[in-house]
Amino acid sequence: MWCFQKIVEERIRKAQEEGEFDNLPGKGEPLRMEDDSHVPEDLRLAYKVLKNADCLPPELQLKKEIRQMEDMLDAIPDEKEKYRLIKRINFKIMKLNMMGKKSPLLEETEIYYKKILNKLAQD
């Protein structure tokens, strides 16, 4: 094992001297180290594979969809269409709140149509 390590170190030193590491992407920037200390050791590889495949847990996927739909609200000129979208958002929020076991203070709040109409009337 010691012999193998010595060969590897020699090749790395030689590559450094020849400048093979000079034009690597991210040169001079700090490494982005992911803190996965909160993930059990036996699940870290699986979580990394899912993350690299852009696979989100259902709760996060729902939150993402809710945020995207909320962003779309401003661009909808038709009040009926806006109302339909708000109902869909509220349904997803209700679904999200029923999924998790968390404090009610951390739950998502539903969008209320009258509050939105009042705000729109003020603008």
VOBA-1610 file (N, C-alpha, C; in pm, whole numbers, padded with zeros to 5 digits, always signed):
BEGIN
Met+00082-00118+00000Met+00000+00000+00000Met+00087+00125+00000Trp+00193+00124+00076Trp+00282+00238+00084Trp+00343+00269-00052Cys+00378+00166-00126Cys+00438+00181-00258Cys+00338+00247-00355Phe+00214+00204-00350Phe+00110+00260-00435Phe+00091+00408-00404Gln+00087+00444-00276Gln+00071+00583-00235Gln+00187+00669-00286Lys+00306+00615-00280Lys+00424+00688-00326Lys+00416+00714-00477Ile+00369+00616-00554Ile+00353+00632-00700Ile+00250+00740-00730Val+00140+00737-00658Val+00034+00836-00680Val+00085+00976-00648Glu+00150+00992-00537Glu+00203+01123-00499Glu+00305+01174-00601Glu+00387+01086-00653Glu+00486+01124-00754Glu+00418+01173-00882Arg+00312+01102-00924Arg+00240+01142-01047Arg+00168+01276-01027Ile+00113+01298-00909Ile+00048+01425-00881Ile+00150+01538-00884Arg+00265+01519-00821Arg+00371+01620-00819Arg+00417+01653-00961Lys+00435+01548-01043Lys+00479+01567-01181Lys+00376+01646-01262Ala+00247+01613-01243Ala+00140+01684-01313Ala+00135+01830-01271Gln+00160+01858-01143Gln+00163+01997-01095Gln+00277+02073-01161Glu+00392+02011-01168Glu+00508+02076-01228Glu+00485+02106-01376Glu+00413+02017-01444Glu+00387+02036-01587Glu+00269+02129-01613Gly+00203+02175-01506Gly+00093+02270-01521Gly-00039+02209-01562Glu-00056+02081-01543Glu-00180+02016-01584Glu-00299+02055-01498Phe-00275+02113-01382Phe-00384+02155-01294Phe-00412+02304-01304Asp-00340+02375-01390Asp-00351+02520-01396Asp-00483+02571-01453Asn-00541+02503-01550Asn-00661+02553-01617Asn-00787+02474-01581Leu-00793+02423-01463Leu-00911+02348-01421Leu-01026+02444-01391Pro-01151+02402-01418Pro-01264+02490-01386Pro-01271+02514-01235Gly-01301+02637-01197Gly-01313+02671-01056Gly-01181+02701-00988Lys-01076+02716-01066Lys-00944+02743-01008Lys-00947+02874-00930Gly-00896+02869-00809Gly-00891+02988-00725Gly-01019+03014-00647Glu-01121+02935-00670Glu-01248+02952-00599Glu-01255+02848-00487Pro-01325+02882-00379Pro-01338+02784-00271Pro-01424+02666-00315Leu-01392+02550-00262Leu-01471+02432-00292Leu-01606+02441-00223Arg-01710+02399-00292Arg-01843+02395-00231Arg-01859+02260-00162Met-01845+02262-00033Met-01859+02139+00044Met-02002+02131+00095Glu-02066+02021+00069Glu-02203+02004+00116Glu-02202+01944+00255Asp-02278+02005+00344Asp-02286+01955+00480Asp-02396+01851+00487Asp-02357+01726+00488Asp-02455+01618+00498Asp-02442+01546+00632Ser-02391+01619+00731Ser-02372+01558+00863Ser-02505+01525+00931His-02613+01592+00890His-02744+01564+00949His-02811+01441+00886Val-02755+01391+00777Val-02810+01274+00709Val-02738+01150+00762Pro-02814+01046+00798Pro-02749+00924+00846Pro-02650+00872+00742Glu-02538+00819+00789Glu-02429+00779+00701Glu-02473+00678+00595Asp-02562+00586+00632Asp-02604+00484+00537Asp-02698+00538+00429Leu-02751+00660+00447Leu-02841+00719+00348Leu-02775+00826+00262Arg-02654+00865+00295Arg-02589+00977+00225Arg-02574+00953+00076Leu-02531+00835+00038Leu-02512+00806-00104Leu-02645+00811-00178Ala-02749+00752-00119Ala-02880+00753-00183Ala-02932+00896-00199Tyr-02916+00979-00096Tyr-02960+01118-00103Tyr-02884+01194-00211Lys-02755+01168-00221Lys-02673+01236-00322Lys-02719+01197-00463Val-02748+01069-00483Val-02795+01022-00614Val-02928+01089-00647Leu-03021+01094-00551Leu-03151+01157-00574Leu-03135+01306-00602Lys-03046+01371-00530Lys-03023+01514-00551Lys-02967+01540-00690Asn-02871+01459-00731Asn-02811+01477-00864Asn-02910+01449-00976Ala-03012+01368-00947Ala-03115+01337-01047Ala-03231+01436-01040Asp-03214+01544-00963Asp-03319+01645-00944Asp-03448+01585-00890Cys-03436+01489-00803Cys-03551+01425-00740Cys-03574+01490-00605Leu-03690+01550-00586Leu-03720+01615-00460Leu-03817+01529-00378Pro-03808+01540-00245Pro-03910+01475-00163Pro-04046+01537-00195Pro-04154+01463-00175Pro-04288+01514-00213Pro-04321+01649-00151Glu-04282+01672-00026Glu-04313+01800+00039Glu-04244+01916-00032Leu-04117+01896-00066Leu-04044+02003-00133Leu-04094+02024-00276Gln-04134+01916-00342Gln-04189+01929-00477Gln-04318+02011-00473Leu-04404+01984-00373Leu-04528+02061-00360Leu-04498+02208-00331Lys-04402+02235-00242Lys-04366+02374-00212Lys-04317+02445-00338Lys-04238+02375-00416Lys-04187+02432-00541Lys-04302+02466-00636Glu-04397+02374-00650Glu-04512+02397-00738Glu-04595+02515-00688Ile-04613+02524-00555Ile-04690+02634-00498Ile-04624+02767-00529Arg-04493+02775-00511Arg-04420+02900-00538Arg-04430+02939-00686Gln-04421+02839-00774Gln-04431+02867-00918Gln-04570+02919-00953Met-04672+02858-00894Met-04809+02902-00921Met-04834+03041-00865Glu-04778+03071-00747Glu-04793+03204-00690Glu-04726+03309-00779Asp-04613+03274-00836Asp-04546+03367-00927Asp-04628+03393-01052Met-04705+03294-01094Met-04788+03309-01214Met-04908+03400-01190Leu-04950+03416-01065Leu-05069+03495-01034Leu-05062+03637-01089Asp-04948+03700-01075Asp-04935+03840-01117Asp-04955+03858-01267Ala-04925+03755-01345Ala-04931+03768-01490Ala-05069+03736-01548Ile-05162+03693-01465Ile-05295+03655-01515Ile-05388+03776-01507Pro-05435+03825-01621Pro-05523+03943-01618Pro-05669+03908-01586Asp-05713+03789-01624Asp-05853+03749-01608Asp-05881+03708-01463Glu-05982+03772-01401Glu-06015+03744-01261Glu-06062+03600-01238Lys-06140+03547-01332Lys-06189+03410-01316Lys-06073+03310-01321Glu-05983+03333-01411Glu-05866+03245-01423Glu-05778+03256-01298Lys-05766+03378-01249Lys-05688+03402-01126Lys-05752+03327-01009Tyr-05885+03332-01001Tyr-05958+03263-00894Tyr-05937+03112-00903Arg-05941+03057-01024Arg-05918+02913-01041Arg-05777+02874-00995Leu-05680+02955-01031Leu-05543+02927-00991Leu-05528+02936-00838Ile-05593+03033-00777Ile-05587+03045-00631Ile-05648+02921-00565Lys-05757+02871-00621Lys-05817+02749-00566Lys-05720+02631-00577Arg-05649+02621-00689Arg-05551+02513-00707Arg-05435+02529-00608Ile-05392+02653-00589Ile-05284+02678-00493Ile-05329+02639-00353Asn-05449+02681-00315Asn-05499+02648-00182Asn-05512+02498-00162Phe-05552+02426-00265Phe-05562+02280-00255Phe-05423+02220-00230Lys-05324+02268-00304Lys-05188+02216-00285Lys-05135+02252-00147Ile-05167+02370-00098Ile-05124+02411+00036Ile-05188+02319+00140Met-05318+02291+00123Met-05387+02202+00216Met-05322+02063+00214Lys-05292+02016+00096Lys-05227+01885+00080Lys-05090+01884+00149Leu-05015+01991+00129Leu-04883+02003+00191Leu-04894+02004+00344Asn-04989+02081+00396Asn-05006+02089+00540Asn-05048+01956+00601Met-05119+01876+00526Met-05163+01745+00577Met-05051+01641+00572Met-04950+01664+00491Met-04840+01568+00475Met-04749+01560+00596Gly-04712+01675+00648Gly-04607+01679+00749Gly-04659+01679+00891Lys-04571+01639+00979Lys-04601+01646+01122Lys-04517+01760+01178Lys-04571+01878+01170Lys-04498+01994+01217Lys-04592+02086+01292Ser-04538+02186+01349Ser-04616+02283+01424Ser-04712+02356+01331Pro-04834+02383+01376Pro-04926+02461+01292Pro-04872+02600+01258Leu-04780+02650+01341Leu-04722+02782+01314Leu-04633+02779+01190Leu-04584+02661+01152Leu-04496+02649+01036Leu-04571+02610+00909Glu-04702+02592+00920Glu-04780+02551+00803Glu-04790+02666+00704Glu-04809+02629+00579Glu-04832+02727+00474Glu-04971+02787+00495Thr-04986+02914+00462Thr-05118+02976+00474Thr-05181+02984+00336Glu-05311+02963+00335Glu-05383+02964+00208Glu-05400+03108+00160Ile-05423+03120+00032Ile-05444+03251-00030Ile-05594+03279-00029Tyr-05633+03395+00016Tyr-05774+03429+00023Tyr-05809+03526-00089Tyr-05908+03490-00164Tyr-05945+03563-00284Tyr-05986+03707-00254Lys-06066+03729-00148Lys-06112+03864-00117Lys-05995+03955-00079Lys-05898+03901-00007Lys-05781+03981+00028Lys-05706+04023-00097Ile-05700+03934-00191Ile-05631+03967-00317Ile-05707+04072-00394Leu-05840+04057-00399Leu-05921+04157-00469Leu-05907+04293-00404Asn-05905+04298-00272Asn-05890+04425-00201Asn-05753+04487-00234Lys-05651+04405-00235Lys-05516+04455-00266Lys-05511+04506-00410Leu-05575+04433-00502Leu-05576+04475-00641Leu-05654+04606-00656Ala-05758+04622-00578Ala-05840+04744-00586Ala-05759+04864-00535Gln-05669+04841-00439Gln-05587+04948-00385Gln-05481+04996-00483Asp-05431+04903-00566Asp-05325+04936-00662Asp-05376+05014-00776
//
